[in-house]
Amino acid sequence: MNAPSSLPNDECAMRTIARKVFQHALEESGIERGFARNLHYERGILRVGDDLYNLATFSKVLVISIGKGAHTSLDALMSRLGIGAGVSGIVCAPTLPVAQVPGFRYFEGGHPMPNHESLRGAAAILRTLETLDERSLVIYLLSGGGSAIVETPISDDISFEDLVQTYRVLVHSGASIALINAVRKHISAVKGGRMAAAAAPARQLSIMISDVPDNSIDSLASGPTMPDTSTIEQCYDIVKRYDLMPKLPESVRRLYQSHGLKETPKAGDSIFDHARWWPVLSNVTAQKAAADQATELGFAVQTDNSCDDWDYVKAADYLLERIRQLRQGASKVCLISGGEITVKVSENPGAGGRNQQFALYCAEKIKEENIAVLSAGTDGIDGDSPAAGSVVDGTTIARALAKGLNAEAALKGFDAYPFFDKLGDTIMTGYTGTNVRDIRVLLAW
């Protein structure tokens, strides 16, 4: 590897530009902007995409808002309908709002692990949906994080403690989100289309802020309102492939060992006859915004999502090789990568998340090079840390050594957040109110 002879005069310049690119992507991924592009309401008619709903023709209009973007999604909807529109509903989010919308019940569900409010919220939703008939309309506002925020197990034998242990095993398994959610769906009473089953024969409209790959939209919040494409047999394969059986609690192991799992509703089931689904924001939104901003700043830009769901080491090595190749053909280059990478976490990890782990690994690989790497989540939270992610460049390792920080130990201990916090290189946004997966920005000149 031949490093350029010198770094930029301002060692912060590349990191600052990377932050600016990410910030623009975050702004364009805001739920209000997504709703403005896709939802319109006039004279009692709600238009979503190509669908029209005359709200006056329904005996009841129920809104169920779930996920990290639950509050901002509801606010965006109600700003169009008006507070006096006669709708009511349930909101399940990881935080409570500053002000509650009249007519709505609120539950503060857990994330990334479910809590007791996750179960209470799920129970309230199911009870309410079961009261609907064919003259009712239910509008689901779905965003990432809903899998843990709203949950109740399919079997009474699965205790709350067993449910949390199962989630912990899955989250730390190194499996992709689609595979994790396939398992979640089959042990849940609300996932994999089962919420839609409770609401049938009502009309059902899902407005989706997607944090999953575009080709697996039924993984969003584990697909509570959609036909499920995953199967029981796939679940058995996932558990075997990732050697999860010994780690699962006894109640869940029994379901697998006795082949007691029940299949989720599939496409063609009559419960979906009056159901529609409209993604209004996705990772593509953030990617395009990041690319537009980098172009405006004078970079030659390419997007590469090949490493979606790859292990973070493999993804980092691949993307760094790509940016070096691109640099040979232009003076200032930017590589945008969307989606999520995976990290198989050891026991007793420190504080951090997949984005900071990815960036920390990159830091050593780009030492003394004119390359900057930013990796952050659009939801504002990376793993169990308060940061959305972090940014590194060719000076990171030298600056860390000057502060007595050990990058190798932090990487090995999955303890990236304290490392970046001391350097001032965390990406701190707080909860953003949206969630369209992660964005990685690589710059070179």
C-alpha positions as CSV (number, residue, x, y, z in Angstrom):
1,M,0.0,0.0,0.0
2,N,1.4,3.3,-1.1
3,A,0.2,6.1,1.1
4,P,0.1,9.7,-0.2
5,S,3.0,11.8,0.9
6,S,1.1,14.1,3.2
7,L,-2.2,14.5,4.9
8,P,-4.4,17.6,4.3
9,N,-3.2,20.8,6.1
10,D,-6.3,20.8,8.3
11,E,-6.4,17.3,9.8
12,C,-10.1,17.8,10.7
13,A,-11.1,18.7,7.2
14,M,-11.9,15.2,5.9
15,R,-13.8,14.2,9.1
16,T,-15.8,17.5,8.9
17,I,-16.8,16.9,5.3
18,A,-17.8,13.3,6.1
19,R,-20.0,14.6,8.9
20,K,-21.6,17.2,6.6
21,V,-22.5,14.5,4.0
22,F,-24.1,12.3,6.7
23,Q,-26.0,15.2,8.2
24,H,-27.5,16.1,4.9
25,A,-28.5,12.4,4.4
26,L,-30.1,12.5,7.9
27,E,-32.1,15.6,7.1
28,E,-33.5,14.3,3.8
29,S,-34.5,11.0,5.6
30,G,-36.7,12.9,8.0
31,I,-40.2,11.5,8.3
32,E,-42.0,14.8,7.7
33,R,-40.2,15.1,4.3
34,G,-41.1,11.5,3.4
35,F,-44.7,12.1,4.3
36,A,-44.8,15.4,2.3
37,R,-43.6,13.5,-0.8
38,N,-46.1,10.6,-0.5
39,L,-49.2,11.6,1.6
40,H,-51.8,14.2,0.8
41,Y,-55.1,15.0,2.6
42,E,-57.9,17.2,1.2
43,R,-61.6,17.4,1.9
44,G,-61.7,14.2,3.9
45,I,-59.7,12.1,1.3
46,L,-56.4,10.6,2.3
47,R,-54.1,9.8,-0.6
48,V,-51.1,7.5,0.0
49,G,-49.2,6.6,-3.1
50,D,-51.9,5.6,-5.6
51,D,-54.5,4.7,-3.0
52,L,-57.4,6.9,-1.9
53,Y,-59.3,6.6,1.4
54,N,-62.5,8.6,2.1
55,L,-62.2,8.6,5.9
56,A,-65.9,9.6,6.3
57,T,-67.0,6.3,4.9
58,F,-65.5,4.3,7.8
59,S,-67.2,3.7,11.1
60,K,-63.8,3.8,12.9
61,V,-60.4,5.0,11.9
62,L,-57.7,3.5,14.1
63,V,-54.0,4.5,14.0
64,I,-51.3,2.1,15.3
65,S,-47.8,3.8,15.4
66,I,-44.9,1.5,16.2
67,G,-41.1,1.9,16.3
68,K,-38.3,4.4,16.7
69,G,-40.2,6.8,14.4
70,A,-43.6,6.3,16.0
71,H,-43.9,9.8,17.4
72,T,-42.7,11.7,14.4
73,S,-44.8,9.5,12.1
74,L,-47.9,10.2,14.1
75,D,-47.1,13.9,14.2
76,A,-46.7,14.0,10.4
77,L,-50.0,12.2,9.9
78,M,-52.0,14.3,12.4
79,S,-50.6,17.5,11.0
80,R,-52.4,16.6,7.8
81,L,-55.6,15.1,9.2
82,G,-56.0,17.6,12.0
83,I,-56.5,16.8,15.7
84,G,-60.3,16.8,15.3
85,A,-60.3,14.2,12.5
86,G,-61.9,11.6,14.7
87,V,-59.1,9.1,14.7
88,S,-57.7,7.4,17.8
89,G,-55.1,4.8,18.4
90,I,-52.0,3.4,20.1
91,V,-48.4,4.5,20.0
92,C,-45.5,2.2,21.0
93,A,-42.1,3.9,21.0
94,P,-38.8,3.6,22.9
95,T,-39.5,7.0,24.6
96,L,-42.6,9.0,25.6
97,P,-43.4,12.2,23.7
98,V,-43.2,15.7,25.2
99,A,-46.9,16.1,24.4
100,Q,-49.4,13.3,23.7
101,V,-52.0,13.4,21.0
102,P,-55.5,13.3,22.4
103,G,-57.3,10.0,21.8
104,F,-54.1,7.9,21.8
105,R,-52.6,5.5,24.4
106,Y,-48.8,5.4,24.8
107,F,-46.5,2.6,25.7
108,E,-42.7,3.0,26.2
109,G,-41.4,-0.3,24.7
110,G,-37.9,-1.6,25.1
111,H,-35.1,-1.6,22.5
112,P,-33.0,-3.5,21.6
113,M,-34.6,-5.9,24.2
114,P,-38.3,-5.9,24.9
115,N,-39.5,-4.8,28.3
116,H,-42.8,-5.2,30.1
117,E,-44.3,-2.2,28.3
118,S,-43.5,-4.0,25.0
119,L,-45.8,-6.8,26.1
120,R,-48.5,-4.4,27.4
121,G,-48.5,-2.5,24.2
122,A,-48.8,-5.6,22.1
123,A,-51.7,-6.8,24.3
124,A,-53.5,-3.5,23.9
125,I,-53.0,-3.5,20.2
126,L,-54.4,-7.0,19.7
127,R,-57.4,-6.4,21.9
128,T,-58.2,-3.2,20.0
129,L,-57.7,-4.7,16.5
130,E,-60.0,-7.6,17.4
131,T,-62.9,-5.1,17.8
132,L,-62.7,-3.9,14.2
133,D,-65.1,-5.0,11.4
134,E,-65.2,-4.5,7.6
135,R,-66.3,-0.9,8.0
136,S,-63.2,0.0,10.0
137,L,-59.9,1.3,8.7
138,V,-56.6,0.8,10.5
139,I,-53.6,2.8,9.6
140,Y,-50.3,1.3,10.7
141,L,-47.3,3.7,11.0
142,L,-44.3,1.3,11.0
143,S,-40.6,2.1,11.6
144,G,-37.5,0.2,12.7
145,G,-37.1,-1.1,16.2
146,G,-40.7,-2.3,16.3
147,S,-39.6,-5.9,16.7
148,A,-38.6,-5.3,20.4
149,I,-40.9,-2.3,21.1
150,V,-44.0,-4.4,20.5
151,E,-43.9,-8.0,21.4
152,T,-45.7,-10.9,23.0
153,P,-44.7,-14.6,22.7
154,I,-46.8,-17.1,20.8
155,S,-46.8,-19.5,23.7
156,D,-47.7,-18.9,27.4
157,D,-44.8,-21.2,28.2
158,I,-42.4,-18.5,27.1
159,S,-41.8,-16.2,30.1
160,F,-40.8,-12.6,29.8
161,E,-37.3,-13.5,31.0
162,D,-37.1,-16.3,28.3
163,L,-38.2,-13.8,25.7
164,V,-35.5,-11.3,26.6
165,Q,-32.9,-14.1,26.6
166,T,-34.0,-15.2,23.2
167,Y,-33.7,-11.7,21.8
168,R,-30.2,-11.3,23.4
169,V,-29.1,-14.6,21.8
170,L,-30.3,-13.5,18.4
171,V,-28.9,-10.0,18.5
172,H,-25.5,-11.3,19.4
173,S,-25.5,-14.2,17.0
174,G,-23.9,-12.4,14.0
175,A,-27.0,-13.2,11.8
176,S,-28.4,-10.6,9.5
177,I,-31.6,-8.7,10.6
178,A,-33.7,-10.6,8.1
179,L,-32.6,-14.0,9.6
180,I,-33.0,-12.7,13.1
181,N,-36.5,-11.5,12.3
182,A,-37.5,-14.8,10.7
183,V,-36.9,-16.5,14.0
184,R,-38.7,-13.7,16.0
185,K,-41.7,-13.9,13.7
186,H,-42.3,-17.6,14.4
187,I,-42.3,-17.2,18.2
188,S,-44.4,-14.1,18.3
189,A,-48.2,-13.5,18.5
190,V,-47.9,-10.1,16.7
191,K,-45.2,-10.5,14.0
192,G,-45.2,-12.1,10.6
193,G,-48.6,-10.9,9.6
194,R,-50.3,-11.9,12.9
195,M,-51.3,-8.4,13.7
196,A,-53.1,-8.2,10.3
197,A,-54.8,-11.4,11.1
198,A,-56.2,-9.9,14.3
199,A,-57.5,-6.9,12.4
200,A,-59.2,-8.7,9.6
201,P,-61.7,-8.1,7.9
202,A,-60.9,-4.4,8.4
203,R,-59.3,-2.3,5.7
204,Q,-55.6,-2.0,6.5
205,L,-53.0,0.5,5.4
206,S,-49.4,0.3,6.3
207,I,-47.2,3.4,5.9
208,M,-43.6,2.3,6.3
209,I,-40.3,3.9,7.3
210,S,-38.1,1.1,6.2
211,D,-34.8,0.1,8.0
212,V,-34.5,-3.2,6.1
213,P,-33.3,-4.1,2.6
214,D,-35.8,-3.2,-0.2
215,N,-36.1,-6.9,-1.2
216,S,-37.2,-8.0,2.3
217,I,-39.6,-5.3,3.4
218,D,-41.6,-7.9,5.4
219,S,-38.6,-7.8,7.9
220,L,-39.5,-4.2,8.9
221,A,-40.6,-4.5,12.6
222,S,-40.7,-8.2,11.8
223,G,-43.6,-7.7,9.4
224,P,-46.6,-7.5,11.7
225,T,-49.0,-6.5,8.9
226,M,-47.6,-8.2,5.9
227,P,-47.5,-11.7,4.4
228,D,-44.4,-13.5,5.7
229,T,-41.9,-14.8,3.2
230,S,-39.9,-16.8,5.9
231,T,-40.8,-20.3,6.9
232,I,-40.6,-22.6,9.8
233,E,-38.0,-24.7,8.0
234,Q,-35.8,-21.6,7.6
235,C,-36.0,-21.0,11.3
236,Y,-34.8,-24.5,12.1
237,D,-31.9,-23.9,9.6
238,I,-31.0,-20.5,11.2
239,V,-30.9,-22.0,14.7
240,K,-28.7,-24.8,13.5
241,R,-26.4,-22.7,11.3
242,Y,-25.6,-20.3,14.1
243,D,-25.5,-22.9,16.8
244,L,-28.2,-21.1,18.8
245,M,-30.0,-24.1,20.4
246,P,-27.7,-24.5,23.4
247,K,-28.1,-20.8,24.2
248,L,-31.9,-20.5,23.9
249,P,-34.0,-20.8,27.0
250,E,-35.6,-24.1,27.7
251,S,-39.2,-23.0,26.7
252,V,-38.0,-21.9,23.3
253,R,-35.8,-25.0,22.8
254,R,-38.8,-27.2,23.5
255,L,-40.8,-25.5,20.7
256,Y,-38.0,-26.3,18.3
257,Q,-37.3,-29.8,19.5
258,S,-41.0,-30.8,19.4
259,H,-41.5,-29.0,16.1
260,G,-44.2,-27.0,17.8
261,L,-43.7,-23.8,15.8
262,K,-46.8,-22.7,13.8
263,E,-46.5,-21.2,10.3
264,T,-47.1,-17.5,9.8
265,P,-49.7,-16.1,7.3
266,K,-48.5,-16.1,3.7
267,A,-49.3,-14.2,0.5
268,G,-52.7,-15.2,-0.8
269,D,-54.3,-15.5,2.7
270,S,-57.7,-13.8,2.8
271,I,-56.7,-11.7,5.8
272,F,-54.6,-9.6,3.3
273,D,-57.5,-9.1,0.8
274,H,-58.0,-5.5,2.0
275,A,-54.5,-4.7,3.1
276,R,-52.0,-2.3,1.4
277,W,-48.4,-1.3,2.1
278,W,-46.6,1.9,1.2
279,P,-42.9,2.4,2.0
280,V,-42.4,6.2,2.1
281,L,-38.7,6.3,3.2
282,S,-35.9,3.8,2.9
283,N,-32.1,3.6,2.9
284,V,-32.1,4.6,-0.7
285,T,-33.4,8.0,0.4
286,A,-30.4,8.5,2.6
287,Q,-28.0,7.2,0.0
288,K,-29.2,9.6,-2.7
289,A,-29.1,12.5,-0.3
290,A,-25.5,11.7,0.8
291,A,-24.4,11.3,-2.8
292,D,-26.0,14.6,-3.8
293,Q,-24.2,16.4,-1.0
294,A,-20.8,14.9,-1.8
295,T,-21.3,15.8,-5.5
296,E,-22.1,19.4,-4.5
297,L,-18.9,19.5,-2.5
298,G,-16.8,18.5,-5.6
299,F,-16.4,14.8,-5.1
300,A,-16.7,12.1,-7.8
301,V,-19.3,9.8,-6.2
302,Q,-20.2,6.1,-6.4
303,T,-22.6,4.0,-4.4
304,D,-21.8,0.4,-3.5
305,N,-24.2,-1.7,-1.4
306,S,-22.5,-5.0,-2.0
307,C,-21.6,-5.5,1.6
308,D,-25.1,-5.2,3.0
309,D,-25.3,-7.8,5.9
310,W,-21.6,-8.7,5.6
311,D,-19.4,-9.2,8.6
312,Y,-17.9,-5.8,9.5
313,V,-14.3,-6.9,8.8
314,K,-15.1,-8.3,5.4
315,A,-17.2,-5.2,4.6
316,A,-14.4,-2.8,5.7
317,D,-11.7,-4.5,3.7
318,Y,-14.0,-4.5,0.6
319,L,-15.0,-0.8,0.9
320,L,-11.4,0.4,1.6
321,E,-10.2,-1.5,-1.4
322,R,-12.9,0.1,-3.5
323,I,-12.1,3.7,-2.4
324,R,-8.5,3.2,-3.1
325,Q,-9.4,2.0,-6.6
326,L,-11.6,5.0,-7.2
327,R,-8.9,7.4,-6.0
328,Q,-6.7,6.3,-8.9
329,G,-9.2,7.8,-11.4
330,A,-10.1,11.1,-9.7
331,S,-8.6,13.6,-7.4
332,K,-11.5,13.7,-4.9
333,V,-13.7,10.6,-4.5
334,C,-16.5,9.6,-2.3
335,L,-18.0,6.1,-1.8
336,I,-21.4,5.8,-0.3
337,S,-22.5,2.5,1.2
338,G,-25.9,1.8,2.7
339,G,-27.5,-0.9,4.7
340,E,-26.1,-2.8,7.8
341,I,-23.1,-4.9,8.6
342,T,-23.0,-7.6,11.2
343,V,-20.9,-8.0,14.3
344,K,-20.7,-11.2,16.3
345,V,-20.2,-10.0,19.8
346,S,-18.3,-11.9,22.5
347,E,-19.5,-12.3,26.1
348,N,-19.3,-9.2,28.3
349,P,-18.7,-6.6,25.5
350,G,-18.0,-3.0,26.3
351,A,-20.0,-0.1,25.0
352,G,-20.5,0.5,21.3
353,G,-22.2,-0.8,18.2
354,R,-21.6,-2.1,14.7
355,N,-20.9,1.4,13.2
356,Q,-18.2,2.3,15.8
357,Q,-16.7,-1.2,15.5
358,F,-16.5,-0.9,11.8
359,A,-15.0,2.6,12.0
360,L,-12.4,1.5,14.6
361,Y,-11.3,-1.4,12.4
362,C,-10.9,1.0,9.5
363,A,-8.8,3.4,11.6
364,E,-5.9,1.1,11.7
365,K,-6.2,0.2,8.0
366,I,-6.1,3.8,6.8
367,K,-3.3,5.0,9.1
368,E,-1.4,7.9,7.5
369,E,-3.6,7.8,4.4
370,N,-5.7,10.6,2.9
371,I,-8.9,8.7,3.6
372,A,-11.8,9.4,6.0
373,V,-14.5,6.9,7.0
374,L,-17.8,7.6,8.7
375,S,-20.3,5.0,9.7
376,A,-23.5,5.9,11.5
377,G,-27.1,4.8,12.1
378,T,-29.9,7.1,10.9
379,D,-31.8,6.4,14.1
380,G,-29.1,8.1,16.1
381,I,-28.3,5.1,18.3
382,D,-25.5,2.6,17.6
383,G,-25.8,-0.5,19.7
384,D,-25.8,0.2,23.5
385,S,-24.0,3.5,23.2
386,P,-25.5,7.0,23.0
387,A,-23.7,7.7,19.7
388,A,-25.0,7.2,16.2
389,G,-21.6,6.1,15.0
390,S,-18.1,7.6,14.5
391,V,-15.7,9.0,12.0
392,V,-12.0,8.2,11.5
393,D,-9.2,9.3,9.2
394,G,-5.5,8.8,8.6
395,T,-4.7,10.7,11.9
396,T,-6.9,8.7,14.2
397,I,-4.4,6.1,15.4
398,A,-1.7,8.8,16.0
399,R,-4.1,11.0,17.9
400,A,-5.3,8.0,20.0
401,L,-1.7,7.1,20.9
402,A,-1.1,10.7,22.0
403,K,-4.0,10.3,24.4
404,G,-2.9,6.9,25.7
405,L,-5.7,5.1,24.0
406,N,-5.4,1.5,22.8
407,A,-7.3,1.0,19.6
408,E,-6.5,-2.8,19.4
409,A,-7.8,-3.4,22.9
410,A,-11.0,-1.4,22.2
411,L,-11.6,-3.3,19.1
412,K,-11.1,-6.7,20.7
413,G,-13.3,-5.8,23.7
414,F,-16.1,-4.3,21.5
415,D,-15.6,-1.1,23.5
416,A,-15.4,1.4,20.7
417,Y,-17.6,4.1,22.2
418,P,-15.2,5.2,25.1
419,F,-12.3,5.3,22.6
420,F,-14.1,7.6,20.2
421,D,-15.7,9.6,22.9
422,K,-12.2,10.6,24.3
423,L,-11.1,11.5,20.8
424,G,-14.2,13.6,20.1
425,D,-15.0,11.6,17.0
426,T,-18.4,10.2,17.9
427,I,-21.4,11.1,15.9
428,M,-23.9,12.5,18.4
429,T,-27.4,13.2,17.2
430,G,-29.7,11.7,19.9
431,Y,-32.9,10.0,18.8
432,T,-33.6,11.3,15.3
433,G,-37.2,10.2,15.0
434,T,-36.5,8.3,11.9
435,N,-34.7,5.0,11.0
436,V,-33.6,4.0,7.5
437,R,-30.7,1.8,8.3
438,D,-27.0,2.9,8.4
439,I,-24.9,5.0,6.1
440,R,-21.2,4.7,5.5
441,V,-19.3,7.6,3.9
442,L,-15.7,7.0,2.6
443,L,-13.7,10.0,1.3
444,A,-10.3,10.1,-0.4
445,W,-8.2,12.7,-2.1
